[in-house]
C-alpha cells in the first residue's frame, strides 16, 4: 500500500488510536455546537410565547373584572342608587387600586357592595412585604377608610389578607 501522507502526524495518529467513545464524544460536541444557536433561538421564542400568553391571560382577567364592575355600576345606576359623580369616583379608585397591585400579589376576590354605603372587599395572597406596601399605599388614599384588615399565613408560606374598605363621603 502506498502511503497517503508523506509526513507522519503524531497527534492524528494518537487521536485515531483513542477508543471510539472519544471520537463519538467529539462528534456529539461538534454537533451540539453547530445546533446550539438554533436550539437557543427556539427556546427564546418559546419563552416569548409563554410571556405573551401570560400577559394575554392577565389582560383577559382584567377585562373580565372591568366588565363585571361596569355591569354592577350600571345596575346600581339604573336603580338610581349611584350618582354619576360616585360612579366616576369608584372607577377612578378601581384604576388606582389595580395600579398599586404588584406582580407578586394575587387578587383572589374583588367585590364592591353598594347596599347601604359603597364598601370594597379585597382578598389578596402574596408575600408579607408586598402586602404591607400595598396596604400602606391604600391607607394613603383619602377616599377610602379601613373597616377591617385580616392577615393569615397559608400553608405555602404566603400571607392571605382580607381587606374591607369603605368609601368616604365627599365633604
N, C-alpha and C positions, 0 to 999 in steps of 0.2 A: 504494500500500500504506500501510496505517495503521501508525503507529509503535506497537509494543507496550510500549516502555519510554519513559516521559516524559523521564527524565533520562539522559544518557549516562554509561556506566560505563567509564572508560578502562582499568581493569585487566581487565575482562571482554573488552573489545574487543582488548586486547593478547594475552590468552590465546587467544582464538579465531583470532587472526592467526598464532599459532605453528604450526610444522609438526606433522603428525599424530603423529609419534613421541613428542612431548612429551605429547600427550593420552593415547596408549597407555601411556606410562611412568607417568603419574599413575594411570591405571586399574589397572595392574598393582600399583603400590604400595598403593593403597587395598584392592584385593582381597587382597593379601598381609597387610596389617594386620588385615583382618577375619578371615582364616583362620588367622592366627598362633596364637591360643590353642588352636584345635582341633589344629593340627599339633604344637604343643608338648606337648599332653596325650597325643597318640598316641605321640610319641617317648618321653616319660617312661614310659608304660605298657609300651612295647616294652623299655625299659631294665630296668624292674622284672621283666618276664617273663624276660629273659635272666639277671638275677641270681638269680631263683628257680630257673631251670633249672640254672644253675651250682652253686647250693647243693644242689640235688637230686642232681646227678651226684656231688658231693663226698660227700654223705651215703650214697649208694648204694655208692661205693667204700669208705667207712669201714665200712659194714655188711658188705660182702663180705670185707673184711680181718678184721673181728671174727668172722665165721662161719668163715673159714679157720683162724684162731687157735684158735677153740673146737673145731673138728674135730681139729686137731693135738693139742691138750691132752687131749681126750677119748680119742684113740687111745693116747697115751702113758700116760694114767691107767688105761685098761683093761688095759694090759700091766704095770701096777704099776711103771712107770718113774718116775712123778711122784707125789709125796705131795700131799695136799690143801694143805698149807702152801706148798709150792713152786709149786703152781698158782696160789694166791692171790697170791704174790709176783710171778709172771710177769704175771698180769693187771693188777696194780697198776702194775708197771713199764711195761707196754704203754700204759696210760692216761696215765702221766706223760710218756712219750716223745712220744705224739701231742699232748699238751698243750704240749710245748716247741716243736713244729714251728710255724713261722710260715707266712704265706700265700706268701711268696716262695720257700720251699724245696719242691722237688718230691721226694717219696719214691718212687723207682723200684723199690726192692727192700726188702722187709722179711721176714726169714725167721729163725725160731728153729730151731736144730739141737739135738736132745736126745740125740744118740748117746752121748756119754760124760758130758759136763757141759754144762748149757744155755749155748748160745752164740747171740748175736743178730748177724745180718749186716744192715747197713743200706747202701743205696746212695742217695745224695742228689745233687740237682742244684740249684744256686742261685748267688747272688752270694756272694763270699767272706765279707763281713761277717756275713751271716745264718748261713752255715755255721759261722763262728768262734763266734758267740754260741751256736748250738745245741750244738756240741762242748764249749764251756766249761760250759754247763748240764749236759750229760751227765757231764762229769768231776766235777761236784759230787755226782752220785748215788753214794751209799755202797754200793749193791747191785751196781753194775756196775764192771768193770775193763776198761780198754782192752787188747785183744790186738793190734789192728792199725788204723792210720789211714793212708789214702792219699788224696791230693788231686791232681787233674789239671785243667788248663784245657781247656775244649772249644773247638770252632771258633766257637761262638756267643758266646764271651767269658764264659761262665759257668764255674763250677768244679764238677767232678764229684768226689764224695767217696765212698769206701768205708770203712765203719767196722765193725770186728768187736769186739764186746763180750762179755765172759764174765761170767756171773752169779757173784758171790762167794758162798762158802758162809757160812751163818749161823754165828755164833760163839756 
